[in-house]
């Protein structure tokens, strides 16, 4: 069985490739990545020597129809797993057209190419941000209305709907996963947890948006990767599956926990003006995935965070190998 993984040089994509090739034999994966600011070829480079002919890489933009047809003609693929996206929320506020290109045009182009080339299944990897901010103790289910607040989340919601429309219109076998905030090894250093770890190790200041009380549901990237693979193999066509670990923490709690583990003081925290369209709280109900497919997270937040801190301590120069833009 051969998989085409797009965005496989990004944080979650590269962890997914490693997870599948480490745990399932003899999986074969083609990685397609445009190598934008979120993708790092350096961290994926060892895959060729480690996995041999079970792995190959192509640099390509999924919005390029000719290139996608070319890639999909090379092999007979069981599935496309689409991690490719423009995802930096702050950058999207300044340049929303990048999100339209990557997340809307790119997803549609890839989806159409997969259908033309007879790919059995298309997995769209999405985000809980499409549901928007939630009050109180409410959690988003797969039936919750989409209420995006930023150009990023709006573009992801549009991509999800286009994927689901392909099932209804063409009978294409598609599934959508929507996951909460990921953390773990190889994450881009501008994201909250690696940024906080790396800057704390250097006694640098830690900017926190607003009052720092915005809540996110955190999940270790390996748990997310396992969920995506389970949905790929067992999910029902045309369905959406939420992926969450029931680990709600606000931003200030996360920063303080990292400071405590690293033995640093809270004087490093610096509050900065909030960004536009910053949702107050995300929380996700993943009971459908747990009951229907039997997935459950293996990491609790404290253990997962400790493992992540240990990894960044061993790889303190990680950020130097990741492109900024």
LUMSEMI-767188 format. One record per residue (C-alpha): x, y negated, z. Coordinates in nm, 2 decimals, always signed. Layout:
BEGIN
+--------+--------+--------+
!   east !  north !     up !
+--------+--------+--------+
!      X !      Y !      Z !
...
+--------+--------+--------+
# end
This chain:
BEGIN
+--------+--------+--------+
!   east !  north !     up !
+--------+--------+--------+
!  +0.00 !  +0.00 !  +0.00 !
!  +0.14 !  -0.34 !  -0.10 !
!  +0.04 !  -0.67 !  +0.05 !
!  +0.09 !  -1.02 !  -0.09 !
!  +0.14 !  -1.26 !  +0.20 !
!  +0.14 !  -1.63 !  +0.13 !
!  +0.31 !  -1.88 !  +0.36 !
!  +0.53 !  -1.60 !  +0.48 !
!  +0.81 !  -1.83 !  +0.57 !
!  +0.59 !  -2.03 !  +0.81 !
!  +0.56 !  -1.95 !  +1.18 !
!  +0.27 !  -1.71 !  +1.18 !
!  +0.33 !  -1.57 !  +0.83 !
!  +0.69 !  -1.46 !  +0.91 !
!  +0.58 !  -1.31 !  +1.24 !
!  +0.30 !  -1.12 !  +1.05 !
!  +0.55 !  -0.98 !  +0.80 !
!  +0.78 !  -0.87 !  +1.07 !
!  +0.49 !  -0.71 !  +1.27 !
!  +0.36 !  -0.51 !  +0.97 !
!  +0.69 !  -0.39 !  +0.85 !
!  +0.81 !  -0.29 !  +1.20 !
!  +0.49 !  -0.11 !  +1.30 !
!  +0.35 !  +0.04 !  +0.98 !
!  +0.54 !  +0.27 !  +0.73 !
!  +0.59 !  +0.24 !  +0.44 !
!  +0.42 !  -0.10 !  +0.40 !
!  +0.55 !  -0.31 !  +0.12 !
!  +0.52 !  -0.69 !  +0.13 !
!  +0.56 !  -0.97 !  -0.12 !
!  +0.62 !  -1.31 !  +0.04 !
!  +0.51 !  -1.62 !  -0.15 !
!  +0.60 !  -1.96 !  +0.00 !
!  +0.65 !  -2.30 !  -0.14 !
!  +0.91 !  -2.38 !  +0.13 !
!  +0.75 !  -2.71 !  +0.24 !
!  +0.84 !  -2.87 !  +0.58 !
!  +0.66 !  -2.59 !  +0.77 !
!  +0.85 !  -2.30 !  +0.60 !
!  +1.20 !  -2.19 !  +0.68 !
!  +1.38 !  -1.96 !  +0.44 !
!  +1.66 !  -1.92 !  +0.70 !
!  +1.45 !  -1.73 !  +0.95 !
!  +1.31 !  -1.50 !  +0.68 !
!  +1.64 !  -1.44 !  +0.51 !
!  +1.72 !  -1.13 !  +0.72 !
!  +1.41 !  -0.95 !  +0.59 !
!  +1.58 !  -0.84 !  +0.27 !
!  +1.86 !  -0.66 !  +0.45 !
!  +1.65 !  -0.53 !  +0.73 !
!  +1.36 !  -0.40 !  +0.52 !
!  +1.52 !  -0.33 !  +0.18 !
!  +1.29 !  -0.28 !  -0.11 !
!  +0.99 !  -0.29 !  +0.12 !
!  +1.02 !  -0.67 !  +0.11 !
!  +1.05 !  -0.93 !  -0.17 !
!  +1.03 !  -1.31 !  -0.18 !
!  +0.91 !  -1.56 !  -0.44 !
!  +0.92 !  -1.93 !  -0.41 !
!  +0.59 !  -2.06 !  -0.55 !
!  +0.30 !  -2.30 !  -0.48 !
!  -0.03 !  -2.12 !  -0.44 !
!  -0.20 !  -2.41 !  -0.62 !
!  -0.01 !  -2.32 !  -0.94 !
!  -0.25 !  -2.08 !  -1.13 !
!  +0.01 !  -1.97 !  -1.38 !
!  +0.26 !  -1.89 !  -1.11 !
!  +0.00 !  -1.70 !  -0.91 !
!  -0.10 !  -1.49 !  -1.21 !
!  +0.26 !  -1.41 !  -1.27 !
!  +0.32 !  -1.30 !  -0.92 !
!  +0.00 !  -1.09 !  -0.90 !
!  +0.09 !  -0.92 !  -1.23 !
!  +0.42 !  -0.78 !  -1.09 !
!  +0.25 !  -0.52 !  -0.87 !
!  -0.09 !  -0.37 !  -0.79 !
!  -0.18 !  -0.53 !  -0.45 !
!  -0.42 !  -0.39 !  -0.20 !
!  -0.47 !  -0.73 !  -0.04 !
!  -0.37 !  -1.09 !  -0.03 !
!  -0.33 !  -1.24 !  +0.32 !
!  -0.34 !  -1.62 !  +0.30 !
!  -0.14 !  -1.80 !  +0.57 !
!  -0.02 !  -2.07 !  +0.33 !
!  -0.14 !  -2.42 !  +0.44 !
!  -0.05 !  -2.77 !  +0.51 !
!  -0.10 !  -2.78 !  +0.89 !
!  +0.06 !  -3.08 !  +1.06 !
!  -0.24 !  -3.29 !  +1.18 !
!  -0.05 !  -3.61 !  +1.23 !
!  +0.10 !  -3.60 !  +0.88 !
!  -0.25 !  -3.52 !  +0.74 !
!  -0.39 !  -3.84 !  +0.89 !
!  -0.13 !  -4.04 !  +0.69 !
!  -0.15 !  -3.83 !  +0.37 !
!  -0.48 !  -3.62 !  +0.36 !
!  -0.42 !  -3.54 !  -0.01 !
!  -0.15 !  -3.29 !  +0.09 !
!  -0.42 !  -3.09 !  +0.28 !
!  -0.65 !  -3.10 !  -0.02 !
!  -0.38 !  -2.97 !  -0.25 !
!  -0.25 !  -2.69 !  -0.02 !
!  -0.56 !  -2.58 !  +0.17 !
!  -0.85 !  -2.64 !  -0.08 !
!  -0.70 !  -2.63 !  -0.43 !
!  -0.43 !  -2.37 !  -0.32 !
!  -0.68 !  -2.14 !  -0.16 !
!  -0.92 !  -2.16 !  -0.45 !
!  -0.65 !  -2.10 !  -0.71 !
!  -0.51 !  -1.80 !  -0.51 !
!  -0.86 !  -1.66 !  -0.45 !
!  -0.95 !  -1.68 !  -0.82 !
!  -0.62 !  -1.52 !  -0.92 !
!  -0.67 !  -1.23 !  -0.68 !
!  -1.02 !  -1.17 !  -0.82 !
!  -0.89 !  -1.17 !  -1.18 !
!  -0.61 !  -0.93 !  -1.10 !
!  -0.83 !  -0.68 !  -0.92 !
!  -0.69 !  -0.73 !  -0.57 !
!  -0.91 !  -0.52 !  -0.34 !
!  -0.93 !  -0.76 !  -0.04 !
!  -0.86 !  -1.13 !  +0.04 !
!  -0.79 !  -1.23 !  +0.40 !
!  -0.82 !  -1.61 !  +0.47 !
!  -0.64 !  -1.70 !  +0.79 !
!  -0.80 !  -2.01 !  +0.94 !
!  -0.83 !  -2.20 !  +1.26 !
!  -1.07 !  -2.27 !  +1.55 !
!  -1.03 !  -2.64 !  +1.47 !
!  -1.30 !  -2.61 !  +1.20 !
!  -1.55 !  -2.59 !  +1.49 !
!  -1.45 !  -2.92 !  +1.63 !
!  -1.45 !  -3.03 !  +1.99 !
!  -1.66 !  -2.85 !  +2.25 !
!  -1.82 !  -2.98 !  +2.57 !
!  -1.82 !  -2.81 !  +2.92 !
!  -1.77 !  -2.43 !  +2.91 !
!  -1.92 !  -2.37 !  +2.57 !
!  -1.72 !  -2.14 !  +2.33 !
!  -1.74 !  -2.13 !  +1.95 !
!  -1.88 !  -1.82 !  +1.80 !
!  -1.87 !  -1.71 !  +1.43 !
!  -2.22 !  -1.86 !  +1.41 !
!  -2.13 !  -2.20 !  +1.54 !
!  -2.16 !  -2.49 !  +1.30 !
!  -1.85 !  -2.63 !  +1.14 !
!  -1.77 !  -2.98 !  +1.27 !
!  -1.41 !  -3.07 !  +1.17 !
!  -1.26 !  -3.39 !  +1.31 !
!  -0.94 !  -3.44 !  +1.10 !
!  -0.84 !  -3.41 !  +0.74 !
!  -0.66 !  -3.09 !  +0.83 !
!  -0.96 !  -2.92 !  +0.99 !
!  -1.19 !  -3.05 !  +0.72 !
!  -0.97 !  -2.90 !  +0.45 !
!  -0.96 !  -2.57 !  +0.63 !
!  -1.33 !  -2.56 !  +0.67 !
!  -1.37 !  -2.63 !  +0.30 !
!  -1.13 !  -2.35 !  +0.22 !
!  -1.32 !  -2.10 !  +0.44 !
!  -1.65 !  -2.19 !  +0.28 !
!  -1.50 !  -2.14 !  -0.07 !
!  -1.37 !  -1.80 !  +0.03 !
!  -1.71 !  -1.69 !  +0.18 !
!  -1.88 !  -1.83 !  -0.14 !
!  -1.67 !  -1.59 !  -0.35 !
!  -1.82 !  -1.30 !  -0.16 !
!  -2.18 !  -1.42 !  -0.22 !
!  -2.12 !  -1.54 !  -0.58 !
!  -1.89 !  -1.27 !  -0.72 !
!  -1.91 !  -0.99 !  -0.47 !
!  -1.54 !  -1.04 !  -0.39 !
!  -1.42 !  -0.85 !  -0.08 !
!  -1.31 !  -1.13 !  +0.16 !
!  -1.28 !  -1.17 !  +0.53 !
!  -1.20 !  -1.49 !  +0.73 !
!  -1.02 !  -1.51 !  +1.06 !
!  -1.03 !  -1.82 !  +1.28 !
!  -0.77 !  -1.83 !  +1.56 !
!  -0.69 !  -2.05 !  +1.86 !
!  -0.35 !  -2.22 !  +1.92 !
!  -0.05 !  -1.99 !  +1.86 !
!  +0.28 !  -1.99 !  +2.03 !
!  +0.59 !  -1.77 !  +2.03 !
!  +0.93 !  -1.72 !  +1.86 !
!  +1.01 !  -1.91 !  +1.53 !
!  +0.75 !  -2.18 !  +1.57 !
!  +0.83 !  -2.52 !  +1.41 !
!  +1.01 !  -2.74 !  +1.67 !
!  +0.77 !  -3.03 !  +1.63 !
!  +0.48 !  -2.82 !  +1.78 !
!  +0.40 !  -2.86 !  +2.14 !
!  +0.55 !  -2.56 !  +2.31 !
!  +0.88 !  -2.53 !  +2.13 !
!  +0.92 !  -2.91 !  +2.13 !
!  +0.86 !  -2.91 !  +2.51 !
!  +1.10 !  -2.62 !  +2.57 !
!  +1.38 !  -2.75 !  +2.35 !
!  +1.36 !  -3.11 !  +2.47 !
!  +1.34 !  -3.00 !  +2.84 !
!  +1.66 !  -2.79 !  +2.79 !
!  +1.82 !  -3.12 !  +2.68 !
!  +1.66 !  -3.33 !  +2.95 !
!  +1.48 !  -3.53 !  +2.68 !
!  +1.15 !  -3.72 !  +2.73 !
!  +0.82 !  -3.53 !  +2.66 !
!  +0.56 !  -3.75 !  +2.49 !
!  +0.20 !  -3.65 !  +2.58 !
!  -0.10 !  -3.78 !  +2.39 !
!  -0.35 !  -3.98 !  +2.59 !
!  -0.41 !  -3.84 !  +2.94 !
!  -0.29 !  -3.49 !  +2.85 !
!  -0.61 !  -3.33 !  +2.95 !
!  -0.71 !  -3.20 !  +2.60 !
!  -0.78 !  -2.83 !  +2.63 !
!  -0.66 !  -2.56 !  +2.39 !
!  -0.71 !  -2.18 !  +2.40 !
!  -0.36 !  -2.03 !  +2.37 !
!  -0.26 !  -1.70 !  +2.20 !
!  +0.07 !  -1.53 !  +2.15 !
!  +0.16 !  -1.50 !  +1.78 !
!  +0.21 !  -1.12 !  +1.80 !
!  -0.14 !  -1.08 !  +1.93 !
!  -0.27 !  -1.29 !  +1.64 !
!  -0.07 !  -1.09 !  +1.39 !
!  -0.22 !  -0.77 !  +1.53 !
!  -0.57 !  -0.91 !  +1.50 !
!  -0.51 !  -1.02 !  +1.14 !
!  -0.39 !  -0.67 !  +1.04 !
!  -0.68 !  -0.51 !  +1.22 !
!  -0.93 !  -0.73 !  +1.04 !
!  -0.75 !  -0.66 !  +0.71 !
!  -0.80 !  -0.29 !  +0.76 !
!  -1.13 !  -0.27 !  +0.94 !
!  -1.32 !  -0.60 !  +0.90 !
!  -1.65 !  -0.61 !  +0.71 !
!  -1.65 !  -0.79 !  +0.38 !
!  -1.80 !  -1.13 !  +0.39 !
!  -1.75 !  -1.17 !  +0.77 !
!  -1.58 !  -1.42 !  +0.99 !
!  -1.38 !  -1.30 !  +1.30 !
!  -1.27 !  -1.53 !  +1.58 !
!  -0.93 !  -1.45 !  +1.74 !
!  -0.87 !  -1.59 !  +2.09 !
!  -0.70 !  -1.48 !  +2.41 !
!  -0.92 !  -1.65 !  +2.67 !
!  -0.63 !  -1.86 !  +2.79 !
!  -0.75 !  -2.22 !  +2.81 !
!  -0.49 !  -2.47 !  +2.93 !
!  -0.47 !  -2.84 !  +2.89 !
!  -0.17 !  -3.00 !  +2.74 !
!  -0.04 !  -3.14 !  +3.07 !
!  -0.07 !  -2.80 !  +3.23 !
!  +0.14 !  -2.64 !  +2.96 !
!  +0.41 !  -2.91 !  +2.99 !
!  +0.42 !  -2.88 !  +3.37 !
!  +0.44 !  -2.50 !  +3.35 !
!  +0.74 !  -2.52 !  +3.11 !
!  +0.91 !  -2.78 !  +3.32 !
!  +0.86 !  -2.56 !  +3.63 !
!  +1.00 !  -2.25 !  +3.47 !
!  +1.30 !  -2.44 !  +3.35 !
!  +1.35 !  -2.61 !  +3.69 !
!  +1.30 !  -2.96 !  +3.56 !
!  +1.10 !  -3.25 !  +3.71 !
!  +0.78 !  -3.41 !  +3.58 !
!  +0.96 !  -3.75 !  +3.53 !
!  +1.04 !  -3.63 !  +3.18 !
!  +0.67 !  -3.66 !  +3.08 !
!  +0.59 !  -3.98 !  +2.90 !
!  +0.23 !  -4.06 !  +2.81 !
!  +0.17 !  -4.21 !  +2.46 !
!  -0.14 !  -4.35 !  +2.28 !
!  -0.37 !  -4.08 !  +2.16 !
!  -0.39 !  -4.00 !  +1.79 !
!  -0.71 !  -4.06 !  +1.59 !
!  -0.96 !  -3.78 !  +1.57 !
!  -0.80 !  -3.59 !  +1.86 !
!  -1.05 !  -3.32 !  +1.97 !
!  -1.09 !  -3.29 !  +2.35 !
!  -1.14 !  -2.92 !  +2.38 !
!  -1.12 !  -2.60 !  +2.17 !
!  -1.24 !  -2.27 !  +2.30 !
!  -1.32 !  -1.96 !  +2.11 !
!  -1.54 !  -1.65 !  +2.16 !
!  -1.36 !  -1.34 !  +2.02 !
!  -1.61 !  -1.08 !  +2.15 !
!  -1.71 !  -0.98 !  +1.79 !
!  -1.35 !  -0.89 !  +1.71 !
!  -1.31 !  -0.71 !  +2.04 !
!  -1.64 !  -0.51 !  +2.02 !
!  -1.65 !  -0.44 !  +1.65 !
!  -1.28 !  -0.36 !  +1.58 !
!  -1.14 !  -0.29 !  +1.93 !
!  -0.87 !  -0.55 !  +1.93 !
!  -0.75 !  -0.72 !  +2.25 !
!  -0.45 !  -0.94 !  +2.34 !
!  -0.16 !  -0.77 !  +2.50 !
!  +0.00 !  -1.09 !  +2.64 !
!  -0.14 !  -1.30 !  +2.92 !
!  -0.04 !  -1.67 !  +2.89 !
!  +0.22 !  -1.67 !  +3.17 !
!  +0.40 !  -1.36 !  +3.05 !
!  +0.39 !  -1.48 !  +2.68 !
!  +0.52 !  -1.83 !  +2.77 !
!  +0.80 !  -1.68 !  +2.97 !
!  +0.90 !  -1.45 !  +2.68 !
!  +0.88 !  -1.76 !  +2.45 !
!  +1.10 !  -1.97 !  +2.67 !
!  +1.35 !  -1.69 !  +2.70 !
!  +1.36 !  -1.67 !  +2.31 !
!  +1.42 !  -2.04 !  +2.27 !
!  +1.69 !  -2.03 !  +2.54 !
!  +1.87 !  -1.77 !  +2.33 !
!  +1.81 !  -1.97 !  +2.01 !
!  +1.84 !  -2.33 !  +2.13 !
!  +1.97 !  -2.44 !  +1.79 !
!  +1.65 !  -2.31 !  +1.61 !
!  +1.52 !  -2.65 !  +1.53 !
!  +1.84 !  -2.74 !  +1.33 !
!  +1.75 !  -2.48 !  +1.06 !
!  +1.40 !  -2.61 !  +1.00 !
!  +1.33 !  -2.87 !  +0.74 !
!  +1.18 !  -3.20 !  +0.85 !
!  +0.99 !  -3.44 !  +0.62 !
+--------+--------+--------+
# end
